[in-house]
Amino acid sequence: MVSLALRSVSTSASSSAFSSVLKPKMNPKSITLSHPSNFGGLKLTFPSMRSFPCYSLPKIRQTICNSSTKPSLKTRLSRGEKLKGMFLFTASPTMAEIAALAGYDFIIVDLEHGPADFSAALGCIRAAETSGCTTVIRVPEISPTYAKKALDLGPEGIMFPKVETTKDAVQAVSYCHYPPYGVRGCAYSLVRDSDFGFDNTYLRNYREDRLVMCQVETAKGVRNIQDIMGVDGVDCITTGPRDLSASLGLLHDPGNPKVKEVMSRLETAVLESDPEEGGAFLAGLATPQDRAVDLKKRGYHMVISGSDIALFSKAAIQDIKTFDGFVMINAN
């Protein structure tokens, strides 16, 4: 059995190098691994990890927590950027990572229709954020419990489905904020949203970058759109074309002119408002009847171009068609 003896190369660094963890100090510059036998006198020398500056862990952590090189969704929207995102229905961290690497501005982790629970959502959020993408969670319903658990995971945004009245919007906003601004339960020193308590600026700043999205997806909601987006704290109105068509009795006909007319009223109301003066930004879900590029041209601020399931399904079908066509051509 071959063993390696470890020794430090002596340097001029003294023991005082360890006297303070707040100032960078240099330690032994290299480590040499010497073969103890006579098999050629093998020696391997490489830089020591101790040759790098040493800081206290709290200082490193504080630097990480208090520095951000990427502006928030709210900041980017305020600057006039048009953002593109997608729904994540599969609860797959791998799909979240691929979507992030592909270049989406945001990913909506769906808890309303998809199979994800909060543990699965956390894995997706981490995968997306590691690859540089911002996340939003759509909760199953307007509920203080769902909102609290979702926000504790640390997404930048939260989406509430089926907001139909002023009361719905007021409740949704209140569930996002701690007293006195809302009724969110307080465990801020223990949750990921505050970096588990390491972010000592959290309580001062958490409201600034939080994007609160209300999905108006019924005829009743469209009738109340002015009151809904006028609620303080509602940042963005999101459309729901399929639910809207269902609420109009046109479940199987989302492209019906009546659906388009009601949707147009919603769009006009939001786009004519000023997000800085009691209005809201507009987000929309692309459909076969209303493409993502069309939504962007009409002025939507956030365009949800589809979902992981829809994109994969489309690619799979196209792959099969291409293969079948190739086989048929060669068979002839």
C-alpha positions as CSV (number, residue, x, y, z in Angstrom):
1,M,0.0,0.0,0.0
2,V,1.4,3.4,-1.0
3,S,1.1,6.3,1.5
4,L,1.9,10.0,1.1
5,A,3.4,12.1,3.8
6,L,2.1,15.7,4.0
7,R,4.4,18.5,4.9
8,S,4.1,22.3,4.7
9,V,6.8,24.3,3.0
10,S,8.1,26.9,5.5
11,T,7.6,30.5,4.7
12,S,8.2,33.8,6.4
13,A,4.5,33.9,7.5
14,S,4.4,33.8,11.3
15,S,1.8,32.5,13.7
16,S,0.4,36.1,13.9
17,A,-1.2,35.4,10.6
18,F,-4.0,33.8,12.5
19,S,-4.4,36.6,15.1
20,S,-7.4,38.2,13.3
21,V,-10.1,36.7,11.1
22,L,-11.3,40.2,9.9
23,K,-8.2,41.0,7.9
24,P,-6.8,38.9,5.0
25,K,-3.6,37.1,5.9
26,M,-1.4,34.9,3.8
27,N,-0.5,31.4,5.0
28,P,1.9,28.8,3.6
29,K,2.1,29.2,-0.1
30,S,2.4,25.5,-1.1
31,I,2.0,22.0,0.0
32,T,4.4,19.2,-1.1
33,L,3.4,15.6,-1.1
34,S,6.5,13.4,-0.8
35,H,6.5,9.7,-1.6
36,P,8.1,8.1,1.5
37,S,9.6,5.2,-0.4
38,N,12.5,5.1,-2.8
39,F,10.4,4.7,-5.9
40,G,11.9,7.6,-7.8
41,G,11.5,10.1,-5.0
42,L,8.2,11.3,-6.3
43,K,7.1,14.8,-5.1
44,L,4.0,16.7,-6.0
45,T,3.8,20.4,-5.2
46,F,0.6,22.5,-5.6
47,P,-0.8,25.8,-4.2
48,S,-2.2,25.5,-0.7
49,M,-5.8,26.5,-0.1
50,R,-4.3,28.5,2.8
51,S,-2.6,30.7,0.2
52,F,-5.8,32.5,-0.3
53,P,-7.1,35.3,2.0
54,C,-9.1,34.2,5.0
55,Y,-12.1,36.1,6.2
56,S,-14.6,35.3,8.9
57,L,-17.6,33.3,7.7
58,P,-20.1,35.9,8.9
59,K,-18.4,38.6,6.8
60,I,-18.4,36.4,3.7
61,R,-22.1,35.6,4.2
62,Q,-23.0,39.2,4.8
63,T,-21.2,40.1,1.5
64,I,-23.1,37.5,-0.4
65,C,-26.5,38.5,1.1
66,N,-26.1,42.2,0.6
67,S,-24.8,42.1,-2.9
68,S,-26.9,41.6,-6.1
69,T,-25.7,42.1,-9.6
70,K,-29.1,41.3,-11.2
71,P,-32.0,43.7,-10.9
72,S,-35.4,42.4,-9.8
73,L,-38.3,41.8,-12.0
74,K,-40.0,44.9,-10.6
75,T,-37.0,47.0,-11.4
76,R,-36.7,45.6,-14.9
77,L,-40.4,46.2,-15.5
78,S,-40.1,49.8,-14.2
79,R,-37.3,50.3,-16.7
80,G,-39.6,49.4,-19.6
81,E,-38.1,45.9,-20.3
82,K,-40.3,43.2,-21.9
83,L,-39.9,40.0,-20.1
84,K,-40.4,36.4,-21.3
85,G,-41.2,33.5,-19.0
86,M,-42.7,30.0,-18.9
87,F,-44.8,27.9,-16.6
88,L,-43.1,24.9,-15.0
89,F,-45.8,22.2,-14.5
90,T,-43.6,19.1,-14.1
91,A,-42.0,20.0,-10.8
92,S,-38.7,19.0,-12.4
93,P,-35.5,20.8,-11.3
94,T,-33.9,19.6,-14.4
95,M,-36.5,21.3,-16.6
96,A,-36.2,24.4,-14.5
97,E,-32.5,24.5,-15.0
98,I,-32.8,23.9,-18.8
99,A,-35.3,26.7,-19.0
100,A,-33.1,29.1,-17.1
101,L,-30.0,28.2,-19.2
102,A,-32.1,28.7,-22.3
103,G,-32.5,32.4,-21.3
104,Y,-36.0,32.9,-19.9
105,D,-36.3,35.9,-17.7
106,F,-38.6,34.2,-15.2
107,I,-40.1,30.8,-14.4
108,I,-43.4,30.3,-12.8
109,V,-43.5,27.2,-10.6
110,D,-47.1,26.0,-10.7
111,L,-48.8,24.7,-7.6
112,E,-52.3,25.2,-8.8
113,H,-52.5,22.5,-11.5
114,G,-49.1,20.8,-11.5
115,P,-48.1,17.9,-9.2
116,A,-45.6,20.0,-7.2
117,D,-45.8,20.4,-3.5
118,F,-43.7,23.0,-1.6
119,S,-40.7,20.7,-1.2
120,A,-40.6,20.0,-5.0
121,A,-41.1,23.7,-5.6
122,L,-38.0,24.5,-3.5
123,G,-35.9,22.2,-5.7
124,C,-37.1,23.9,-8.8
125,I,-36.4,27.4,-7.4
126,R,-32.9,26.5,-6.5
127,A,-32.2,24.9,-9.9
128,A,-33.5,28.0,-11.7
129,E,-31.7,30.5,-9.5
130,T,-28.4,28.7,-9.7
131,S,-28.6,29.1,-13.4
132,G,-29.4,32.8,-13.2
133,C,-33.2,32.9,-13.6
134,T,-35.8,34.5,-11.4
135,T,-38.8,32.5,-10.0
136,V,-42.4,33.1,-9.3
137,I,-44.8,30.7,-7.5
138,R,-48.4,30.3,-8.5
139,V,-50.3,29.2,-5.4
140,P,-53.4,26.9,-5.6
141,E,-55.8,29.6,-4.3
142,I,-56.0,32.9,-2.4
143,S,-55.0,31.5,1.0
144,P,-52.8,32.9,3.9
145,T,-51.4,29.4,4.4
146,Y,-50.4,28.8,0.8
147,A,-49.0,32.3,0.4
148,K,-47.0,32.1,3.6
149,K,-45.4,28.7,2.7
150,A,-44.7,29.9,-0.9
151,L,-43.1,33.1,0.1
152,D,-41.0,31.5,2.8
153,L,-39.2,29.5,0.0
154,G,-37.8,32.8,-1.3
155,P,-39.3,33.3,-4.8
156,E,-39.2,36.8,-6.1
157,G,-42.8,36.8,-7.1
158,I,-46.1,35.2,-6.2
159,M,-49.2,34.7,-8.4
160,F,-52.7,34.4,-7.0
161,P,-55.3,32.7,-9.3
162,K,-58.9,33.6,-9.9
163,V,-58.9,37.1,-8.4
164,E,-62.4,38.5,-9.1
165,T,-63.1,41.3,-6.6
166,T,-61.4,44.1,-4.6
167,K,-61.7,41.9,-1.5
168,D,-59.8,39.1,-3.2
169,A,-57.0,41.5,-4.2
170,V,-56.8,43.1,-0.7
171,Q,-56.6,39.7,0.9
172,A,-53.9,38.5,-1.6
173,V,-51.7,41.5,-0.9
174,S,-52.1,41.2,2.9
175,Y,-51.0,37.6,2.8
176,C,-47.6,38.8,1.3
177,H,-46.6,41.2,4.0
178,Y,-45.8,41.1,7.7
179,P,-47.7,43.4,10.1
180,P,-48.5,46.3,10.0
181,Y,-48.7,46.0,6.2
182,G,-50.4,42.6,6.2
183,V,-51.0,39.4,8.1
184,R,-48.2,37.1,6.9
185,G,-47.0,34.8,9.7
186,C,-43.6,35.7,11.1
187,A,-40.9,33.1,10.9
188,Y,-38.5,35.4,9.0
189,S,-35.4,34.4,10.9
190,L,-35.9,30.7,10.0
191,V,-36.8,30.7,6.3
192,R,-35.1,30.8,3.0
193,D,-36.7,34.1,2.0
194,S,-34.4,35.9,4.5
195,D,-31.4,33.6,3.8
196,F,-32.4,31.8,7.0
197,G,-31.8,35.0,9.0
198,F,-28.4,35.8,7.6
199,D,-29.8,38.8,5.7
200,N,-29.9,41.5,8.3
201,T,-31.6,44.0,5.9
202,Y,-34.5,41.6,5.1
203,L,-37.2,43.3,7.1
204,R,-36.4,46.7,5.7
205,N,-36.2,45.6,2.1
206,Y,-38.4,42.5,1.5
207,R,-41.4,44.5,0.2
208,E,-39.4,46.4,-2.4
209,D,-38.6,43.6,-4.8
210,R,-41.6,41.3,-4.2
211,L,-43.8,41.1,-7.3
212,V,-47.5,40.4,-6.4
213,M,-49.4,39.1,-9.4
214,C,-53.2,38.7,-9.5
215,Q,-54.6,36.5,-12.2
216,V,-57.9,37.9,-13.6
217,E,-59.4,35.1,-15.5
218,T,-63.2,35.3,-15.3
219,A,-65.8,37.6,-16.7
220,K,-66.5,38.8,-13.2
221,G,-62.9,39.7,-12.7
222,V,-62.8,41.7,-15.9
223,R,-65.8,43.7,-14.8
224,N,-64.0,44.6,-11.6
225,I,-60.5,45.2,-13.2
226,Q,-60.3,48.9,-12.3
227,D,-60.9,48.2,-8.6
228,I,-58.6,45.1,-8.6
229,M,-55.6,46.8,-10.0
230,G,-56.2,49.9,-7.9
231,V,-55.5,48.0,-4.7
232,D,-52.2,49.1,-3.2
233,G,-49.7,46.4,-3.5
234,V,-51.0,44.7,-6.7
235,D,-48.1,45.0,-9.1
236,C,-49.2,42.9,-12.1
237,I,-52.4,41.7,-13.6
238,T,-52.1,38.3,-15.3
239,T,-54.6,37.0,-17.9
240,G,-56.1,33.5,-18.0
241,P,-57.5,32.9,-21.5
242,R,-58.7,29.4,-21.0
243,D,-60.5,30.1,-17.7
244,L,-61.9,33.3,-19.2
245,S,-63.4,31.4,-22.1
246,A,-64.9,28.8,-19.7
247,S,-66.5,31.5,-17.6
248,L,-68.2,32.8,-20.8
249,G,-69.6,29.4,-21.6
250,L,-67.0,28.8,-24.3
251,L,-64.8,26.2,-22.8
252,H,-64.1,24.5,-26.2
253,D,-63.8,27.8,-28.1
254,P,-61.1,30.0,-26.6
255,G,-60.7,31.8,-30.0
256,N,-64.3,32.9,-30.1
257,P,-64.8,36.6,-30.9
258,K,-66.6,37.1,-27.6
259,V,-63.6,35.9,-25.7
260,K,-61.4,38.2,-27.6
261,E,-63.6,41.1,-27.0
262,V,-63.7,40.6,-23.2
263,M,-59.9,40.0,-23.2
264,S,-59.4,43.2,-25.1
265,R,-61.3,45.2,-22.5
266,L,-59.0,43.7,-19.8
267,E,-55.9,44.6,-21.8
268,T,-57.0,48.1,-22.5
269,A,-57.8,48.8,-18.9
270,V,-54.4,47.6,-17.7
271,L,-52.2,49.0,-20.5
272,E,-53.8,52.4,-20.1
273,S,-53.0,52.5,-16.4
274,D,-49.8,53.8,-14.9
275,P,-48.1,51.2,-12.6
276,E,-46.5,54.1,-10.7
277,E,-49.9,55.8,-10.1
278,G,-52.3,53.1,-9.0
279,G,-52.1,50.9,-12.1
280,A,-50.4,47.7,-12.9
281,F,-48.2,45.8,-15.3
282,L,-49.8,43.3,-17.6
283,A,-48.7,39.7,-18.0
284,G,-50.3,37.2,-20.4
285,L,-50.2,33.6,-21.4
286,A,-49.7,32.8,-25.1
287,T,-52.0,30.4,-26.8
288,P,-52.4,28.9,-30.3
289,Q,-54.9,31.7,-30.9
290,D,-52.7,34.4,-29.5
291,R,-49.0,34.0,-30.0
292,A,-46.3,35.3,-27.7
293,V,-45.0,37.7,-30.3
294,D,-48.6,39.1,-30.7
295,L,-48.8,39.7,-27.0
296,K,-45.5,41.5,-27.0
297,K,-46.6,43.7,-30.0
298,R,-49.8,44.7,-28.1
299,G,-47.8,46.0,-25.2
300,Y,-47.7,43.2,-22.7
301,H,-45.0,43.7,-20.1
302,M,-44.5,40.0,-19.3
303,V,-45.2,37.2,-21.8
304,I,-45.6,33.6,-20.6
305,S,-44.8,31.8,-23.8
306,G,-45.9,28.4,-22.7
307,S,-45.1,25.6,-20.3
308,D,-42.5,22.8,-20.0
309,I,-45.1,20.2,-20.8
310,A,-46.4,22.0,-23.9
311,L,-42.9,22.7,-25.2
312,F,-41.8,19.1,-24.7
313,S,-45.0,17.8,-26.2
314,K,-44.7,19.9,-29.3
315,A,-41.0,18.9,-29.8
316,A,-41.8,15.2,-29.3
317,I,-44.7,15.3,-31.8
318,Q,-42.5,17.1,-34.3
319,D,-39.7,14.5,-33.8
320,I,-42.1,11.7,-34.5
321,K,-43.5,13.4,-37.6
322,T,-40.0,14.0,-38.9
323,F,-39.0,10.4,-38.3
324,D,-42.2,8.9,-39.8
325,G,-41.8,11.1,-42.8
326,F,-38.3,10.0,-43.3
327,V,-39.3,6.3,-43.0
328,M,-42.1,6.8,-45.6
329,I,-39.8,8.6,-48.0
330,N,-37.3,5.8,-47.8
331,A,-40.0,3.1,-48.0
332,N,-41.2,4.6,-51.3
